[in-house]
Each structure stands twice: as C-alpha cells, then as structure tokens.
Amino acid sequence: MDKDAFLRDIRLFSGLKDDEIKEISKYFHFKEIQKNEYIFFEGDEEPGIYIVIDGIIKLTKETAEGKTVILRLVTPGEVFGWLVLGESKPTSTYTAQALIDSKVLYISNADFLRLMTEYPALAVRITCEASKMVLEAYDRLKSLAAEKVEGRIASLLLELSKKIGEDKGDKIIIRAPITRQDLAEMTGTTVETAIRIMSKWKKEGLINTERGKIEILDPDFLETLIS
C-alpha cells in the first residue's frame, strides 16, 4: 500500500509538501482488520491512534447497567484512538471493532509524541480531530436520555447517509452491513424496538432495507423526527 498517496489525499495532511509526507509516513504502520475483529478494548493501555483507509470501525462503550452502546462509526479518512498528553500510560475509554473488513494506518502514542515535536501543526490537527470525535461520541450518550427512540434512529440514519451514503437523486443508499442489533446499540434501545420502527418505516415507504444496505427514500421526513 502506498502510504504516501493515502496521507496526501486526506484533509488532515492537506498543504504538506511531498518530502514532508514521505517523512511523516514513516511513523505510520499499515494494518488490515478482519470483520468483527477487535482493535483494542475499553481500559486497554497505549491503544495508539488510527486513521481509517477503507472500511468501517465501530466504537463501543459499556454502560453502568452492562449494556453496549455504539458511540460512533468511523469511516475512511477519520481518526480514532486515544490521546492523553502528559500521562505515561494513556488508557482507552471505549472499544474499537471492525464492522466490516477494514484497512487502517496506525501510529503509537510514543511515535505521535515524536511527530508533535517535528510537525506541531499536524499534531494539533490530529489531536483536534480525535478530540472532536470523542466529544461527538459523548454527545450521543447524552442524547440517548433526551430524544425519543424514533428521533434517535432517524438522526443516526441521516448521519450515516451524510458520511457514507450514495446520493441517487430520489434516494440515498447506505452500503454497510448494519444489523438491527447495531441500530439498537447505536440508539440505546432494544432490538425489538429497532425492528418495529424500521419495519413501520419500510411499510410507509420512508426507507427500504436489503442485505448489506439501507435506502433512505424520504430524508425530509426523518429530519422532522429529530428534536
């Protein structure tokens, strides 16, 4: 895999010269992650930092009640992992698992600190991106208590349509093997409730579901469900 070409094409590394990209790429290591394979677990020390090249990674957290909540789906070009500067052993606050076969670039926390010294502006970009994702993930946790279930599922589908959806004019297609269990875990509800709502929307012509994809047929209506 041409690490230089990938780094050059993503927003985080925009504006860097070719020789800078070449030097920076030495810090990153290519990894292939199989579907359902875990990358790191909540509580693991030194999880490192990852950039998704291809595939989808889901970030999950266990609640105090023992339920699993999906905080976020990470898609190509996005960063995940844990950055805690000033601590000798940074610890992950969530679990990362591949939703489908995925490819990532990995940099250790130690190498990231070296990168900060040599390219402080780039390190700030990566830190801001990772911090933004952590804040968005915790916003999802807070919204579980505030929004109605239909609104949470509608919000999730619209978020996915913006991140990985294909605009086909009269519909938006989300090509990913997202199960009803995944929907339930991402919206803090039961599998039965997720099935009921998705089946209702399918009958009403708002969505269509097939193996490996979800079609959003009426995004405007889903928007009205978000509080």
C-alpha positions as CSV (number, residue, x, y, z in Angstrom):
1,M,0.0,0.0,0.0
2,D,1.2,3.5,-0.9
3,K,1.0,5.2,2.5
4,D,2.3,8.5,1.0
5,A,-0.6,8.6,-1.5
6,F,-3.2,7.9,1.1
7,L,-1.9,10.5,3.5
8,R,-1.6,13.1,0.7
9,D,-5.3,12.6,-0.2
10,I,-6.9,13.2,3.2
11,R,-7.8,16.5,4.7
12,L,-5.6,16.2,7.8
13,F,-2.4,16.3,5.7
14,S,-3.5,18.9,3.2
15,G,-0.9,21.6,2.5
16,L,2.1,19.4,3.3
17,K,4.9,19.0,0.8
18,D,5.8,15.7,-0.7
19,D,9.0,15.4,1.2
20,E,7.1,16.1,4.5
21,I,4.5,13.5,3.7
22,K,7.3,11.0,3.0
23,E,8.9,11.7,6.4
24,I,5.6,11.6,8.3
25,S,4.5,8.3,6.6
26,K,7.5,6.5,8.3
27,Y,5.7,6.9,11.7
28,F,2.5,5.1,10.4
29,H,2.1,1.3,10.0
30,F,-0.5,-0.4,7.7
31,K,-2.9,-2.8,9.3
32,E,-5.7,-5.0,7.9
33,I,-8.5,-5.7,10.3
34,Q,-11.0,-8.5,9.6
35,K,-14.7,-8.1,10.1
36,N,-15.7,-8.3,13.8
37,E,-12.0,-8.3,14.9
38,Y,-11.3,-6.1,17.9
39,I,-8.6,-3.5,17.6
40,F,-8.5,-2.5,21.3
41,F,-10.7,-2.8,24.3
42,E,-12.1,-0.2,26.8
43,G,-9.4,0.0,29.5
44,D,-6.5,-1.0,27.3
45,E,-3.3,0.9,27.9
46,E,-1.5,2.6,25.0
47,P,-4.2,2.0,22.3
48,G,-2.4,4.3,19.8
49,I,-4.0,6.4,17.1
50,Y,-5.6,5.1,13.9
51,I,-6.7,6.6,10.5
52,V,-9.2,4.6,8.5
53,I,-8.2,3.9,4.9
54,D,-11.0,1.6,4.0
55,G,-13.9,0.0,5.8
56,I,-15.9,1.0,8.9
57,I,-14.8,0.8,12.6
58,K,-17.4,0.9,15.4
59,L,-16.6,2.4,18.7
60,T,-18.5,1.0,21.7
61,K,-18.8,1.5,25.4
62,E,-20.3,-0.5,28.2
63,T,-22.8,1.4,30.4
64,A,-23.1,1.1,34.1
65,E,-26.0,-1.2,33.5
66,G,-23.9,-3.5,31.4
67,K,-25.4,-2.5,28.1
68,T,-23.3,-2.0,25.0
69,V,-23.7,1.4,23.2
70,I,-22.2,2.2,19.9
71,L,-20.7,5.7,20.2
72,R,-19.8,6.2,16.6
73,L,-19.0,4.5,13.2
74,V,-15.6,5.7,11.9
75,T,-15.3,5.9,8.1
76,P,-12.4,6.4,5.7
77,G,-10.3,9.5,6.4
78,E,-11.4,9.7,10.0
79,V,-9.2,9.3,13.2
80,F,-9.9,7.2,16.3
81,G,-7.8,6.1,19.2
82,W,-6.8,7.9,22.4
83,L,-4.6,10.9,23.0
84,V,-3.7,11.8,26.6
85,L,-0.6,14.0,26.7
86,G,1.3,14.1,29.9
87,E,0.3,10.6,31.0
88,S,2.8,7.8,30.9
89,K,0.1,5.2,30.1
90,P,-2.9,6.6,28.2
91,T,-5.9,4.4,28.6
92,S,-8.8,3.8,26.1
93,T,-12.3,4.8,27.2
94,Y,-14.0,2.8,24.5
95,T,-13.7,-0.4,22.5
96,A,-12.9,-0.4,18.8
97,Q,-14.1,-3.2,16.5
98,A,-14.2,-3.6,12.7
99,L,-17.8,-3.6,11.4
100,I,-16.5,-4.9,8.0
101,D,-13.1,-5.8,6.6
102,S,-11.1,-2.7,7.1
103,K,-7.7,-1.1,6.5
104,V,-6.1,1.4,8.8
105,L,-2.9,3.3,9.4
106,Y,-1.6,3.1,13.0
107,I,0.8,5.3,15.0
108,S,1.8,4.6,18.5
109,N,1.4,7.1,21.3
110,A,5.2,7.3,21.6
111,D,5.6,8.0,17.9
112,F,2.8,10.5,18.0
113,L,4.7,12.5,20.6
114,R,7.8,12.5,18.4
115,L,5.6,13.7,15.5
116,M,4.4,16.5,17.6
117,T,7.9,17.7,18.1
118,E,8.8,17.6,14.4
119,Y,5.4,18.7,13.0
120,P,3.5,20.5,15.7
121,A,0.8,21.9,13.3
122,L,0.0,18.5,12.0
123,A,-0.1,17.1,15.6
124,V,-2.6,19.8,16.5
125,R,-4.8,18.8,13.6
126,I,-4.9,15.1,14.5
127,T,-5.4,16.0,18.2
128,C,-8.4,18.3,17.3
129,E,-9.9,15.6,15.0
130,A,-9.6,12.9,17.6
131,S,-10.9,15.2,20.4
132,K,-13.9,16.2,18.2
133,M,-14.8,12.6,17.7
134,V,-14.6,11.9,21.4
135,L,-16.9,14.9,22.1
136,E,-19.4,13.7,19.4
137,A,-19.4,10.2,20.9
138,Y,-20.3,11.5,24.3
139,D,-22.9,13.8,22.9
140,R,-24.5,10.6,21.5
141,L,-24.6,9.2,25.0
142,K,-26.3,12.3,26.4
143,S,-28.9,12.3,23.6
144,L,-30.0,8.8,24.5
145,A,-31.8,10.2,27.5
146,A,-33.2,13.3,25.8
147,E,-34.5,12.2,22.4
148,K,-37.4,9.8,21.6
149,V,-36.4,6.5,20.0
150,E,-37.7,7.3,16.6
151,G,-35.8,10.6,16.6
152,R,-32.6,8.8,17.6
153,I,-32.9,6.3,14.8
154,A,-33.8,9.0,12.3
155,S,-30.8,11.0,13.4
156,L,-28.5,8.0,13.1
157,L,-29.7,7.2,9.6
158,L,-29.2,10.8,8.5
159,E,-25.7,10.9,10.0
160,L,-24.8,7.7,8.1
161,S,-26.3,9.0,4.9
162,K,-24.0,12.1,5.1
163,K,-20.9,10.1,6.0
164,I,-21.1,7.0,3.7
165,G,-24.4,7.5,1.7
166,E,-24.6,7.5,-2.1
167,D,-27.0,10.1,-3.4
168,K,-29.0,8.6,-6.2
169,G,-31.3,11.5,-6.8
170,D,-34.6,10.3,-5.3
171,K,-32.9,8.2,-2.6
172,I,-29.7,7.8,-0.5
173,I,-28.1,4.4,-0.3
174,I,-26.1,3.4,2.8
175,R,-24.0,0.4,1.8
176,A,-22.9,-1.2,5.0
177,P,-23.9,-4.5,6.9
178,I,-25.7,-2.6,9.7
179,T,-27.9,-5.0,11.6
180,R,-30.9,-4.3,13.8
181,Q,-28.7,-5.1,16.7
182,D,-26.2,-2.4,15.6
183,L,-29.1,0.1,15.3
184,A,-30.3,-0.7,18.7
185,E,-26.8,-0.3,20.3
186,M,-26.2,3.0,18.5
187,T,-29.5,4.4,19.6
188,G,-29.8,3.0,23.1
189,T,-33.0,0.9,22.5
190,T,-33.9,-2.8,22.3
191,V,-33.5,-4.9,19.1
192,E,-37.3,-5.4,19.1
193,T,-38.0,-1.7,19.1
194,A,-35.4,-1.1,16.3
195,I,-37.1,-3.9,14.3
196,R,-40.6,-2.4,14.9
197,I,-39.6,1.1,13.9
198,M,-37.6,0.1,10.8
199,S,-40.4,-2.2,9.7
200,K,-43.0,0.5,10.1
201,W,-40.9,3.0,8.1
202,K,-40.4,0.4,5.4
203,K,-44.2,-0.2,5.1
204,E,-44.8,3.6,4.9
205,G,-42.3,3.9,2.1
206,L,-39.8,6.0,4.1
207,I,-36.9,3.5,3.8
208,N,-36.1,0.3,2.1
209,T,-33.7,-2.4,3.6
210,E,-31.9,-5.2,1.9
211,R,-29.0,-7.3,2.9
212,G,-26.0,-5.1,3.2
213,K,-27.7,-1.8,2.5
214,I,-30.3,0.7,3.7
215,E,-32.1,3.1,1.3
216,I,-33.4,6.4,2.6
217,L,-36.4,7.3,0.5
218,D,-37.7,10.3,2.4
219,P,-34.9,12.1,4.3
220,D,-37.0,15.2,4.8
221,F,-39.5,13.2,6.9
222,L,-36.7,11.8,9.0
223,E,-35.5,15.3,9.6
224,T,-38.9,16.2,11.1
225,L,-38.5,13.5,13.8
226,I,-35.3,15.0,15.2
227,S,-36.0,17.1,18.3
